Amino acid sequence: MKIIVADTYEDLSLQVANDVVQYLSKAGTPLFCPASGDTPAGLYAELVKQQQQGIINTSNWRFVGLDEWGGMNGEDEGSCRFYLNKQLFFPIQTPEENIVFFNGKVENPIVECERIEEFIDHHKGIDVVVLGLGMNGHIGMNEPGTSSDLYSHVSTLDTVTQEVGQKYFSSQKKLLTGLTLGVASIMDAKHVILMVSGEKKSSIVKKVIEGAITTEVPASLLRNHPSFCIYMDNAAAGLG
C-alpha cells in the first residue's frame, strides 16, 4: 500500500490524473474503470482539460462501469452513468462502443453482471480502477460484510448508502439495490486507486489504513493488492 497526501483537493485531483494517464499510456488499448461520485469529479475535470488541450489522447481508451443503482441507467438523472456522461464521457467525446456500463433496468441483473465480467475478460483485465470511499468503508457498492470472493453482483444497499445517495437526486429515491463490480473484480485490476477527500472521511480512512483487514470495512481489503495507492487531501488525512 502506498499513501499520497496532497495539500488541497485540486492538487489531489491533478496527482491522480497524472498517474492514471501514466498507467493507461503503458497499455495498447487500456481499460479504465472510473467511479462516479463527488470525490473523483476533479480528476475527470483534469483529464478533460488535458484531452482538450491536446496533452493526452483518449481515443483508444475503453471504459467499464464500476456500479449503478438498481432500476436505473444513464437515462436517469442522478444515476452513476448520468454523472460520468456529464463529467467525462461526453466532454472527451467517447464513442458509445468504447463504454460498457451496468444497466440497472434489465430484467435479469445476474446476466447483466456476467456481461460486464465477460467484457473485462475480453480486454484481459482492468488496467486502472479509481474508487471513492463510502462513509461506511464501502467501495463501489460492496457494502460491509460483502464476501471478498464475489465478482460482479447485485448488492443490497446499506442504510448509510441509501441515505447518502439521496444527494445525487432532486427528489427522494428508493435506493435498495445496486449492480457493482465485486471486490474480486477490483482486486484483479492491475492498479487500484482510492481517492479520499474532506474531513468527514478522516475517520473511515484511518480505519482503512490502520485497522484490521476485514470485510466489515471493504476498502481495507485493498491493502492486499500489489499496486494499491490511497490519495487523499490534508483534510481527509486529518492535517487541515
N, C-alpha and C positions, 0 to 999 in steps of 0.2 A: 504494500500500500504506500502510495505517495501522497503527500499533502501539500497543496499550494495555497497560500493565503495572499489575497490581493487587498490593497488599501480600500478600494471602492468597488461598487458593482460594475462600473464602466470598465475598470481595469480587469476585473474578473472575467467579464464577457469577452474582452479583447484577447486575454490569455487563452481562454478556452477555444476561441475562434482560430487563433493561430495554430494551436496544437491539433485541432480537428483537421484543418487543412493539411498540416504536415502528415498526419496519419493517412488521410484519404489519398494524398498525392502518391503514396507508395503502392497503391493498388491500381491495376489497369482500369477496371470498372468497379469502383468502390461501392459498397453497400453501407449506407448511413441510416441509423435508427435514431431519429430525434424525438425527444419528449415534448409534449405540449405543456403549457403552464406559464406562470409568471416569470419564474427564475430564468429559463432559457431564452426569453424574449430578446434580451440584449445580445446574446450570442447570434441569434438569427439576423438581427439588425446589422451586426458587424459583417456577417457572411454576405448579406445582400449588398452592403456598401462595397465590399471588396470585389464582388462579382460585377457590379455596375461600373466600378472604376477600372475594370479590366485586370485587376490584380490576380484574380483566380478565375478558372473556367469550370463551371459546374455541369457542363453539358453531358459529361459521361457519368455523373453521379446517379446512383439508384437509391431509392428510399423505401424503407419498410416502417410501418407504423408501430409504435410501442403499445398503444392501448386505445380503447374507445368505450364510451358509455354504452351500456346495453340499451337497445332501442333507438340508437342514433347513428347517423353517418354525416358526411361532410355537408349535406344539405341543411342540417340543423344548426342554427346559430348557437354557439356555445360548445359545440362538440369539439373533440380533440382535433379532428381533421379540419374543421372550420377554422380554428386558430392557426394551425400550421399552413393552411392555404393562404391565409391573410398575412402571416408573418414571414413565410419562407417560400413555399412552393410557387405562388403566383408572382411575387416580386422577382424571383430568379427565372421565371418562365419555364418551369419544369414540365415537360410533356407528361400527360396522364399515364402513358405507358411506362414511365420510369418510376411510378409510385404504386406500391401495393400497401393497402391500409385496411384495417379491420372495418367491416360493415356491420354495425350493431343491429341492423334491421333485418338481417337474413332470417329465414325460417329455421335453419339448422346451424346454430353458432358453433357446434363442435366441428362440423365440416369446414366452416369458415376458419377456425383455428388451424385445422390441418392444411388449408390452402396457404396460410401465412408461413407455416413451417416448411412447406414444400418450396415456396419461393426462396426462403432463406437457404435451404439446402441446394437449390439450383444455382445460387450465386456463391456457393461454397462458404457460407457464413457471413455474419455481420462484421464489417471492419471496425466501425466505431458506433457505440451506443452512448447517447447523452441522456442522463437521468436527472430528475429533480428528486427532492427528498420530502416525503409526506410528513405531516406533523406527528404521525404515529409510527414513522420509520418505514413506511411502505415505499416500494419502487415500482414504477408502472402502477398496476392495480393489484399487485401482490401484497395482500394485507397481512398483518401479524398472524402467525400461525400457519401460513401457507407453506406447503411442502416445497423444499428446495429442489425436488426432483421433477417438478412439473415444467412442461414446455407450454406453448400457448394454450390457454384455457379460459373458461368462464369463471369469473370471480364474484363472490358475494361480498359486497362492499361493507366495510366497517362504518359504524355510525359517524366517526370522525370524518371519514372521506365523504360521506353523504352530506354532511353539514358544510364542510369546507368547499366542496364542489359547487355549491349554490352560487358562489361569487362569479362564476362564468356565465350565468344565465340572467336574463332580465326578469324572469318570473320563476316561481318555485317549481322545481322538477323532482320527480321521484327517481333518485339515483340509487337503484337497488343492486344492479349488477354491472360488470364490465367485462370486455374481452381484452385480454392482455398477453403479451409475451410472458412466459414463466421465468422464474429465477434460473432454471436450467438453460433457457434460450439466451438469457443475458450473459450467463457465465460462459457460454460458448463463443461469445463475441471476442474479437482479437483485442480490442481496447475498450475499457469501461470508464466513463467519466461521470462523476456525481457532482452536480452544481448545487451549492447551498448559499443562500443569501438572506441576510436580515437577522436581527437579534432574536426574533421569535423562533428561529431554527437552532439557536445555540445549544439548547438543552438536548435536543434529539441528536444533533450531530456529535455531541460529546459521547452519547451512548454508542453511536455507530463506530466511533474511533476507539474508545476506551473500554466499552462494555463487553460482555460476553458475545461471542458469535452465535447467534440464535435466530430461529425463525420468528421469534416474537418481535425482533427488530430486523425485518427483512434486509435492509440496507447493510447491516453488519456482515451478512453472508458474502458481500462483495470483497471483503478483506482476504478471502481465499483465492481471488482472481490474480493471475500473474501480472496483469497490466491494468491495475486499478488506481485511479487518481481522484482524490477529492479536491475540488477547487472551491474555496469559499472567500467571502469578503471579511473584513475586520469585524463587522457586526456579528456575523454568524460564528466567528471564532472567539467571540467574547472580548474583543480588543478595542471596541469602539462603540 
